[in-house]
Amino acid sequence: MRIYIEGDLIELHQERVETLGKRKADLRFAWDVLLLFRPGIIRPLGFTPHLNHSAMYRNYFKIGFRNLLKYKTFSFINIFGLALAMSVSMLILMMLAEQTSSDQFHEKKDRIYRILSDHEGSRNQYATSPQPLAAELASYPSVEATTRLIPGIGGDAIFEDKTKGINGLFADPGFFRLFSFPLEYGDPASALTAPYSAIITKELATLLFRDESPLGKTIQLQDQRTRITDAKDSTQTVALDWGNFTVTGVIDRERYPSHLTFDILVSDSSMPSLITAGKLEDRREDWTYFFRTYTFALLQEGGSPEELNANLNDIVQRRAEEIKADHTKGFKMASQPLPDVALGIVNNDTSFRLPMFAYYFLIGLALAILASACLNYTNLSIARALTRAKEIGIRKVTGAFRKNLVAQFLSESVLTALLALAIASLLLLALIPFFKGLWVNQFLNLQLPFFPSLFLGFILLAVVVGLIAGIYPALFLSGYQPIKALKSLSETGGAGKLRLRKLLGVSQFVVSLFFITTSILIYNQFKHYMAFDYGFQSENIVNIQLQGLDYEKLRGEFERIPGVSTISACDIIPATGTNNNSQIRVLGEQSDYRSVGILHIDRNFPENLGIEMLAGSAFSANEQLAESQILVNEAMAKELGYPSADAMVGLQFESKWGGPLLTVAGVVKDFRYKLLLNEHAIAPLMLRYDPKQFQYVNVKIASPDLMQTLAELEGHWKKLDPVHSFSYQFLDEEIEATHRGLFDVVSILGFVSFLAIFIACLGLLGMTTYAAERKTKEVGIRKFLGADNFSITLLLSKGFLQMLALSIALGAPLSYFVNKLWLENLPNRVDFGLGTVLLGSLVLLALGVLTISSQTIRVARSKVADTLKVE
């Protein structure tokens, strides 16, 4: 209508120019235009307000759903590929959600800080700090309250005939001023006030007291001195009776996730009497010992961490003389916000958690898989552009703007992603048990609960993935010009777009080749560790935990069993991840003390494990003399510069921590006592006779019936200790278990490699299917003219085979050099050559050729009449 009015005005103006003249005609024209300034005629500046946007978007999704049904093969490839990638991402989101939910229930969490310690030469900070720090820090105006938690409670809680192994912490009354743990029973204000009072977890209360109220009940604590990192390695293994403790509270720990793990909290007012009785070390005023106390500070309202750090620096300066020691050079302390505690792990931490770099690694893997699935969608959408060119042209001719087309195509990609989310949720249900079954999860203890907020996170993930996957195809498809789009379909696709699709496909296979090669390499490394020669015998040796039982009594019982060959004892099992150090130097030298590994053993240990004696003799039969003797390995002789093992015999050492002089009684052949992952060369080691330190009995079984002998061992165990369970593990299986974490990496990377190659092959399958369909009539004509099946198959496959060859040419060098970089930093590494890369390339090539041939051979073998009938 507006166009007609404008035309009439111009026509009338031209008539007036001829009759009235130019000037009068212009004035009349201006007047007529002013008269037309009415709301019904003026063109609106923006969108019309009466458009039904909801109906428009419903139409978009309806068309998108119809397209999914119309192109079933492409829809399956896109949906299933996105579902696989999203299921992995959802699993990682669940892991992150569980870890970040830790300690979020504390009302004052934003003002609570943990105090970390550090010293010169340390690789990582310590979660612990000096024991007297809490009281000192509480005197600063910026600090509202402090609390300290002291580990060291490890043993049994006994009530009547029920016993439960526990781990716990000493806590002061300030614990509940900082932390918001609700008590199921008891009063937080007084629960940790009186000596010999204890708060236990609901799980422990249920086991000991069943349905009875635990308040006021008395439990006996029998301590076994749980081993904890200690500069002096002062541990005991003899079970100590700590006495009776009154239950004053119960915490349901399972309902309140926290980085603090405990079965029992004991009032720290119980410590003075335990120290007086010699059952606990006195560290109350020891500023040099920062290995065993966790200190937390609550800042005043408006306080800042900068003020707290300044207070800590002031304490270090004022207490410099008391802190001064050989192991505290460069000592300093820093604050760590409570919400950040669960996001990383430091030395002496309260529990084992995945550090953030591990999550970055997992997120990187998930992003690589998601990118591959999104590339599939992009690739196939561009390939299908030719079939939608006429649809786009008709829509544009009938008035559709480019933004409308972009919205339509994005709605289709989001719909695809939402459908993929439904399938990914089902796949996630299968992934969760797989992850929980990994060996490393016994330490991580991830339960992967479902939080309500995760539901929104999953939907947001699907929408974001849909937008990322669909943005390029939407911009590409909506950019078609109507005239070009309505022409022959073959004219709409150029060589440039074909090159882009091939580039996207190549990038997918390059990533897949990298994952395949890395998985093969790590698996080879795992097999290398499993077949490694540790320098001692591990077959048919059973390690039994003493659990406070007297070694000599137990040995006497076990020697009566006919199937037992040799019995020995030690404090730690070599090559299983636990190792201790001591500081010694040759008597009379003024050089610095040397850090050497230390293993406490009995006289039979070298013979039992087949460790060869190179010089000297074993420990003396005289107990007092034996406790001042040591055996050393070859590595120590070499480090000290002695030309032969015999020259070491009789040499005396003094310990940094005092005690008797240590005389070398003999030299043993080198054997692995540290994890293969921790060191390449064998480090200096001394073996010392000290029965007080024994933690394990090593029993070599000579009988062919292992299970019968184990049953007899258990029977003799129960004669001496009917309370504790018979806890044992075969030495070879224990060593193998230490590398199961590496096998978990193999499993995860292998799974990711499978996803990467599977998604890439899905994309290749879609491209091959589409190419085969487009050339069906051409195939019929060629067959009619005499072409054989092989030549047609080669014709259809040629471009995709070139793409695979290019992927290998680019991916093989990348896989080799990147894997070479990290492998160079790994101790006791396996040989890595071109053979591993070649194997990975052959796997990729075989899967690619299989995918391509599944479609090209099908089309090549079709009947001529059928191919010529295709529209």
N, C-alpha and C positions, 0 to 999 in steps of 0.2 A: 504494500500500500504506500509506504513512504517513498519507494522508488517512483511510483506513478505520480505522486504529488510533486516531487522534485522535477520530473520531466515536464509536467504541465506548466510549472512556474517558468522554466527556461523557455518553453515554446511561446508563452504569453509575453515574456520579456522581449523576445525577438520581434514579435508583431508590433509592440509599442515603440521599439526603436525606429521602425519604418514609418510609423504614423505620427508619434509624438517627439521623436528625437532621443538621442542617447541619454542626456542628462535627466529628462523627466522619466524616461523608462527605468533608469537606475533607482530613482527615488521611489517610484511606485513598487519596484521589485523589493526594496528594503522594507517598505511598509507591509507588503503582503507576507513577507517572511516573519515579521514581528507578530502579525495576527495569528500565525500558525504555532506560536509558543504555548501549547496546551499539553497537559499531562498525557493524554491519550495518544499524542502524535510524536512527542519527543522520544528518541531512541534511548533506552537505558544504558548506563555506562558499564555495568557489570553483568553478572549472571542473573537471569530472571528468577525472582524469589519463589515462583510457584513450581519449580522443577522438583520432581519426586526422586530425591537422591537414593532413598532406600530401595525403591523399585529398580533404579538403574543398577545398583550394586547387586541386587538379587538376580538381575538379568545377567550380569557379568559372571556370577558364580554358576548360574544355570548353564550358560554357554560353556564355561570351563568344564563342568561336570560332563556335559555331552561330548566334548572333545576327548576327555579321558576315556569314555566308553567307546568312542569311535576308533581311537588309535590305541587299542589294548596293549600291543607289544611295547610301544614307547612308554605308555603310562606305567606298565609293570616295571620297566627298567628304571624309570625315574623314581617311582614311589619306593621300590624295594631298595634301590641304591641309597636314597636319602634316609630310609628307615635304618639301614645298617649303620650308617655314619652317625645318625642322631642317637641311636641306642648307646653307643660308646660315649658320646658327649653327655648323655643323661646320667650314665654311671659316674662319670667324673664330677658332674654337678652334685650328685648325691654324696660323694666322698667329701667334696669341699663343704657342702652344707653341714655334714656331720661334724667336721673338724672346726668350722667357724662357729658352730652352735655351742662349743665348749665355753663354760663360764659366763654365758650370756644371762643367766638367771640372777646373778648377783646385783643387788640394787645399787651398789656404789662402784660398779665395775669400772666406770670412767675415771675414778679417782684412786684406784688401787694399782700399785706398781710392785713388780718383783725386782729384787736387787741382784744384779749380776756381778761376778768378779772376773778379773782377767790379770794376767801377768806377762812379763816379757818372754817371748818365744812360744806362747800358747797359740795353737791353731784355731781355737774357738773359745768363746767365753764360757764361764761356769755359771750354772743356775744357782749355785750355793755361795755362801758368804760366811764371814767369821761369826761365831755364836754370840759374842757380846754385842753385835752390831744393832740388834733390834732395840735394846734399852738405850743405847747411845743416840740412835736416830730419833727416838721418841721425844728427846729434849728440844728439838728444833721447832720453832714456831710454825713453820709451813707444814709440819706433819701432825695430823690429828691423832693417829694411832698407828701402832706397829704390831706385828705378830711374827713368831718364828715357828717353823716346823722342823723337827729333827728326826730323820729316819734312824733305823737301827733296831726296830722291833720286828723280829722275824723268827717265827717258831710255831708254837701250838697254843691254841686257846682250848682249855679243858674244862668241861662242866659235867660232873658225875662221870658217866661212861662214854661221853661224846667228846671227840677231839676234832679240831679243824685247824689246818695250817693257815697261818695269817701273815700279813705284812702290815705294819702300821707306822704311825708317826707320834712323836711327843708334840703336844700343842698347849699353848697357854690360853688363859681366859679371853685374851684379845682376839682369838680366832673368829668369834662370832661378831665382833665389832666391825670386822672387815668383810667376812664372807657371809652369804645369806643362805646357808644350808638350813632348811627347816628340819626340826626334830620331830620324828613320829612320836617319841616319848621323851620326857625330860624337859628341863628348863635351860635354855642356852646361856643364861646369865650365870648359872652356878654349876653347870655340868662338868666344867674343866677346872674347877677351883680346888677341891680337896685332893690331897695326895692319894694315890692308888684308886683314882676314879677313871672311868673309861667310857667312851662313846663307841658303840659298835654299829656296823651296817645292818640293815634289815635282813639281808641274806644270812649273815652270821647268826643273828638273833633267832631266825627261823630254824636254822640247823641245830642250835644248841638248846633252845627253849621251847621249840614247837609253837603251840598256841598260847603259852603262858606269857604273862607280862614280864619283860626282861628287867624292868627297873628294880634296883635293889638286889638283884641276883649277883652272886660272886663267881667270877671265873678265875681259873689259875692260868698264868702265862708262863710258858716255858720257852725261853729264848735260845735261838741257835745262831745268833749274830749273823744276820744276812750280810753277805759280802757286798761292799760298796767301794767305789773308787777311793783310794786312800794313798796319800803320798808315802806313807810308811808301810802300807800293806799290813796293818795290824789286825788280824782276824783270829777268831777262836772257833773251834768246831765242837767243843764239849757243851752239851745242853745245860743251860743254867736255869734254875727255878727262880723266877722273879717274884713269886708270891701271888697273893690273891688280890684281884681288882674288882671294885664294885661298879656295876653297870649303871651309869647315870643318864644315858641318852641313847637314842637309836636314830640313825640317818638312813634314808632310802636313797643310796648312791645312784641306783639305776635310773631314777627319775630326774636326776640333776647332773647332766654331763659336765665333767670338769677335768682339767689336766692333773688334778690331785687324785691319786689313786691310793686307797687304803682300805683295810678291813676294820681297823680299830684306831681310835685317837686316845692316847693316854695323857693325862694331865702332867705337864712338865714339872709340877711341884713334887712329883714322884721321883724325879731324878736325883736329888741330893742323897736320899737314903740308898738308892741303887749304886750311886758313886761311892758312898761310904762302905758299902758291902763289897766293893771291888767288882761289881757286875756291869759297870758302865764306866767309860773313860770320862775324865773330867776335862771338858773343853770350855767351861763357862767363861773363862777370862783369857782364852788363847786366841790372839789376833792373827797368829801365823797360820792357823788351821782353818781354811775356808772351804773344805771339801764336803761338809756334811750337814749344813744348816741352810734352810730356805727362809729368807727374810722377805716380808711384805710390808709395804708402807701405805697408809691411807692419807692422802693429801687433804689439807683444809679446803673448804669451798673456795674456789677461785685460785687455788694453788697451781703451780706450773711444774712440769718435769724439769725445766731448767733450774728452778730453785732446789728441787730434790737432788739433782746432780751436783749442784754447788755444795750442798750439805755433805754429800758423800765425799767430794774432793777435800772438804775441810776436815772430815774425820780421818781420811788417809794421811793428811799432813800432820794433824795433831797426834796421831797414833803411829807415826812413822817408825819410832824406835821399837815399839811393841810388835809392829808388823814385820820388821826387818828379819829376813831369813834368806837362805840360799834359794829356796823355791818361790820367793815372793818378790823377786827383782822386778821393778816396774809395775808393782801392784796398783790396781785401780778398780773402781766400782762404777757401775752405771745402772740407771733405772730402765725397766722394761714394762710398758703398759700391759695390764692383765689381758685385754683382748688380743694382744699380739703373741702371747705365750703359746697358744695352741697352733700358731702358724709357722712355727720353726722348732728346731731342737738344738740344744746346746749341751755341753759337758755336764754330767751329773744330773740330767733332767729327771723329772719325777716319773715320766712314762715315755715309752718309745712311740714316736709319731713320724709320719712322713714329713720331711722338710719341704719347704715351699719349692725348692728347685725341682723336686720330684714331681710336684703338681704342674710346674711349668713344662716339664718334659711330657707329662701325660696330656696336658692341654695342647701342646705342639703336635702330638700324634693325632689327637682328635681333630684339630684344625686341618691337618693334612688330609685326613679321610673325608672330612666335610667338604674341603675344597675339591677333592676328586669327584664326590657325588654332585656338587654344584656344577662342575665342569661338564659332567654328563648331561645334566639338564640343559645347560647352555648349548652344548654341542648338538644335541638332538633337536632342540627347539629351532636352532638356525638351519639345521638340515631339513626340517619340516617347513621352513619358510616358503618353499616353492609351492607346497600344497595349500598354503593359506594366503597366497598373494592375491587371488581374485576376491576372497572374502574381505581382505583389507581394502582393496580398490573399491569395491561396492560400498563398504561402510564410509569411506572418505567421500565418495561421490554423493552419497545420501546425507552428508552434513556432519559426519563424525570428525572431531578434532583429534590431533595427535595425542593430547593428554587423555582423551577418552580411551583410545586404543592402548596407551601405556597402562592405564588403570585396569583395563580388561585383561591384558596379558599378565600383569602382576597378580591380579586376583586368581588367575589360573595357577600360577606358580605357588602362591600361598595355599590354595586349596590342595595342591599336590603335596606340599609340605605337611599340612594338617592331617591328610590321609596317611602320610608316612609316619607321623607322630603316633597314630593309633597302632600301626604295626610295630614301631620302635618300642612302644610300651610293652608289647608282648615279648619282644626280643630281650628287653631289659630284665624281665622275670627269669629268663634263662641265664643271663649274664651274671646276675647277683650271686647265685650259688657257686658259679665258676670262680668268681673273684674271692668269695669267702673261703673257698677250698684251697686257695694258694697258701703255700707254706708260710710266707711272710706275714699273713694275716693273723697268725697266732700271737705275733708281737704287736701288730697294729690294732688288732681287736676291733676292726670296723664292723659295725652292725648294719649299716646302711638303712636306717629307718626312713620312712617317707614323711617329710614335713609338708604341711599344707602349702607353704610358700613355694615348694618345688613345683606344684601343679602349674602355677602362674609362670614359673621359670621355664618349664618345658614348653608351654604354649608360646611364650615369648621367643624361645629358641627356634620353634617351628616357623613362626612368622618371619624372624630375621633371616633364617636359612632360605625361606621362600622368596623373600625380597632380593637377597644376594644372588640366588640362582636365577631369578627371573628378570633382573634389571637390564642386563645387556640384551637378551632376546627381545624384551619389550621395546627398548629404544631402537633396536635394529629393525624389528618388524614394523613398528609404527612409522618408520622413516620412508617406507615405500611411497612413491608418487603414484597417484591414481591412474594416470595414463599408462605408465610403465607396468603397474601392477595388473592392469587388465589385458596386457598383451600376452603373448605366448609365455608359458611358465618357464620355458628354457632360457628366456632372455632375462629373467630376474635374478639369477644367481651368477655371480662373477667368480673369476679365478681367485680374487682376493679373499672372498668369503670361504672358499674351499681351503685355501691356505690357512686361514684362521682356525677352522675346524680341525685340521691336521695338527696345527701347533698345540691346540688344547689337548688333543689325544696324545701327542708325543709327551707333553708335560706329565700327564697321568702315568704313562708307562715308565718314565724316568724315575718318578717317585716310587712306583711299585718295585722297580729293579733295585733301588736303594734299600728298601725294606727287606726284600728277599735276601739280598746279599748280607745285610747286617744280621738277619736271623740265622742264616747258615753259619756265619762267623761266630756268633755268640754260642750257638749250639756246639760247634767244634771246640770252643774254649771250655765249655762245660764238660765235654767228654775228656778233654785234656786234663782237667782237674781231677776227674773221677779216676783216671788211670795213672795219676801221678805217684811217683815213688817217694814216700814220706821219710824213709830212712828207718822206720820201725815196723814191726808186725802188728796188724790189727785184727787178723782173723781169729774167730772163736774166743775173743776176749770180751767179757761182760763187765761194764762199769756199774757199780751199785752205790747209790748215795748212802752215806753213813747216817745222815739225819741226827747227828749227836750221839750215835751209838759208839761204844768203845771199840776201837779197831782190833786190839789184841783179842778181846773176847770173841768178836765176830770171826776173826781169822781162825781161832781155835775150833769154832763150830764148823766152818766151811771145809777145814782140812780133813774132816771125817767123811766127806762125801767122796765116793770112789771115782766119780767122773771129773773131779777137779784136778788140774795139773799143777798150776803155780798161782800164788796169791801175792799181790803187791798193793800199795796204796799211794795216793798222790793228792794234792790239793786242787789241781785243775787238770782237765783232760787236754793233752797237747793237740794243736792243730784244729781246735774247735771254736776258736774265736776269743777265748779268754786268755789273757796273759798278764803277768805281773812283772814289775821291774824293781831293781834294787840299785843303790848307789855304793860302789866300792872302789878302792884303789890299792895298789901294791903297797905293802907296809914299808914305810920309810920314804916314799916318794912325796913330793910337794905339789904334784900336778892335781888338776881337778878330778873329782870323783867321776867314775865312768858309770853310765847307765847300762846295766846288763839285765837280761831276762832272768827270772828266778822260778824254779819249779821245786816244790817240796815233795820229796819221795821217801820211800822206805828202802831197805837194802835190796829187795827182790825186784824192784822196778826195772832196772836195765835188762836183767835176764828175762823177765816176763814179757817185755816188748821186743826182745831181740836186738837191743842196742849194744853195739860192739864197744868193748873197752880197748882203747889204743895204748894206754900207758897207766902205770900205777895199779891201784886195787880199789875195790868197793869200800863202803863205809866199814869202820871198825865194829867189832862185836860189842865193844864197850860203849854203853849208852852215852856217858858223859863225853867221851872222846869223839864219838860219831857226830854229836851235835855241833862240834866245832870244825867238822870237815865238810868239804864241798867237792863235787865233781864238776869239771868244766868241759865245754865242747871244743872242737878244733878251731872254730871261728874265734874264740877268745884268745887262744894261743897265737893265732895269726895276727889279730889286732894288736896284741901286746908286743909283737915282734919276735917271738920265740921261734927258733929254727925247727924245733921238733916238739912233739907232745911230751916226751920224757923230761924235757927241760922245765915243764910247768909243775911237775910233781914236787911237793914240798913247799911251793911258793905260798906266802902268807898275804892275806888281804885284810884291810880294815873297812868296816862299814860306816857309812855316813851317819847312820842312826845309832851308833854305839854297839855294845854287845861284845862277845868274845871275838878274838881274831879267828879268821877262817883260813884253814890250811887245805891246799889242794891235795886230795888223796889220789885222784886219778883223772884221766882225760878220756872222754867218750867220743865216738864218731858223731859227726854232725847229723842231726835229724831235724825235721820240721816241727817246730812247736808253735809257730804262728800261722794264721790263715794265709793261704797262698795268695789271696787278694791283697794282703797287707804288706808283704815284702818279697823281694826277688831273691836277694842273697840271704843266707842264714846268719842271723845276728848272734853275738856272744850270749852264752847262757851258762848259768851255774845251777847245779842240782844240789839241794841241801836236805839233810836228814832232820826233820822236825815233826814228830808225831802229833803235836798240838794243832798242826795246820791241816791234817788229812781230812779230805772231804769225800773221797771216793775209794772204794775197794775195787781192784782190777783182778778179776778171776778168769784165768785161762781154762777153758773146758777141753778135756781130752776125749771125752766120751762122744761117740758118733750120734747119740740121741740127745741133742741139745735141749729139747723141751723137757725131757725127763729130768735132766740135771738141773734145769732152771726151777722145776717144781720142787726138787730136793733143797735147792738153795733157799727158796721161799719158805719152805717148812722150817729150816734151821733158823732163818731170820725171825720168824714169828715166835720161836722159843725165847729169844732174847728181847724182842720188841713187838708185842702184840698190838700196839697202838698204831704205829706208823705203817703205811703200806710199803710193800716191797717194790722199790723204784729202781729200775735198771734200764740199760740200753747197751746194745752191742757197739763196740768201738768203731768198726768199719761203717756201720749205719750212722753213727753219730758224726763221723767225719764227712760222710756223704751228705748228711742233713745240713751241714754248714754251708754247702754250696747250692742248696735248693733255692735260695734267694736268687742266685744266678739263673737257675732253671725257670724261676718265675718270670724273670726278664725275657728268657727265651720264649716262654709261653705267651706273654703279652705281646712281644714283638712279632711272634709267629702269627698270632691272631690278627694283629694290625696289618701284617703283610698279606694275610689271606683276604682281609677286607679290601685293602688297596688294590690287589690284583683282581679280585672278584668284581669290584665296582668298575675298574678300568675295562675289564672284559665285557661287562654289561654294556658299557658305553660303546665299545667296539662292535658288540653284537648288534646294537641298535643302528649304528652307522652302516654296518654291512648289510643288515636287513633292508634298510631304506635304499641303499645303493642298488641292491639286487632287485628290489621291486621296481625301481625307476628304469632299470635296463632289461626288464623282462621281455618286452617286445623286440628290443635289439638282439637279445639272445636268440629269440625265435627266428629272426631273419638270418642271423649268422648260421644257425643250425640248418636252416633250409638251404643255405648256400654251401653247406658241406663242412662247417667247422665242427671239430670233435669236442668232447666234453672237457678234456684236459686244457685245450687252448682257451675255451670259454671260462673255465675256472681260473686259469692264470690271468685272463683279461680282467675278471671281476676282482681278483685278489691283489693285483699288482700294486695299486695305490696303497692299500693297507699294509702289505708286506714291506713296502718302502718306509712306511711310518714306523713299523716295528724295528726295522733295521736302524733307522735314525735314532729311535729311543735307546737302543742298545749302544750305539756309537756315542751318544751323549751321556747315558746313565752309567755305563761301565767305568769310565775314568772317574766320574764323580763318586761312585760307590767305593772305588778302590782308595782314593786319596782321603776322603772323609773318614772312612773306617780305619785307615792307617794312622790318622792323627790320634784318635782316642786309644787305639790299641797300643801305641808307643808308650802310653802312661800306665799300662796295666802290668803288674808284676807277673812273672811266670806265664807269659803269653804264648799262645799257640802260633805256629807259623802261618802267615797270611800272604798268599801269593795270588797270581792271576787265576789259578784253578778255581778258587772260591767264586770269583767274579764270573768266570766262564760258566760255572754250574748255575749260578743265579740267572745268567743271560739265557742259558738253555731252557731253564724252567719258564722264564717269561716268554721266550720264543715259542715253546711248545704249546703253552696255554693260548697265546695269541693266534697261532696257526690253527689250533683246534676251534677257536671261536669263529675265525673267518671262514674256515672250510665248512662249518656247519650250515652256513647259508649259501655260499657260492656253489658248493657241490649240489645242493638241493635244486637251485635254479638251473645249473648247467645240465642236470639230468632230466629236467622236465620235458614233456612232449611238445613238439613244435606247434601242434594245433592249439594246445592250451595256452602257450605263450603269445600266440598271435591274436587270441581272443581278448587279451587283457586291454582294458580301456586306459 
